[in-house]
Amino acid sequence: MRQARNCWPALVKKASDEVTQTQTELAAAMARVDQLNASHQRLCRLYDEYRLKEQQGQTEVMGMQASMNQRQFMAQLLNLQHRVVLDISKAEAQVTQLRKKRQLAEMELQKMRALEEQDLKAVQREVNQYEQRQMDALGVRQFNMRAQN
């Protein structure tokens, strides 16, 4: 009579660990997207503040050098905004990829659990058949012993 295979619990654990790891990576990637979005909003607010200052005519009071420095700073802010938008796109793509990876890992885990359960049921079926044969053999022996008496 065979026993349940030892490989299934190990494969279930491995698949479960993969789901957990992927979930952790996904949470980190989503936090990164949130962080980048917050950075983008801060940069936009800062740029808007400097643009309003420039539009209100405060540049004439500042002087030519200060005005040029402010425009260079605003150009750098726009450049940073562009880079952050690219980083957000990459991070969102990574989130999408990790969601797919998590889904595949969860499917693999379900498959391993199903195979483990299938193996356990097969073993239980064999045990039940063995016990039934033993009971049948015992019943036949008892019948034969009664018939001899």
Salt bridges, closest charged atoms under 4 A:
ASP17 OD2 - LYS13 NZ 3.06
GLU25 OE1 - LYS101 NZ 3.58
ASP48 OD1 - ARG51 NH2 3.05
GLU54 OE2 - ARG71 NE 2.88
GLU108 OE1 - LYS111 NZ 3.48
GLU117 OE2 - LYS121 NZ 3.20
ASP119 OD1 - ARG2 NH1 2.96
GLU126 OE2 - ARG2 NE 3.28
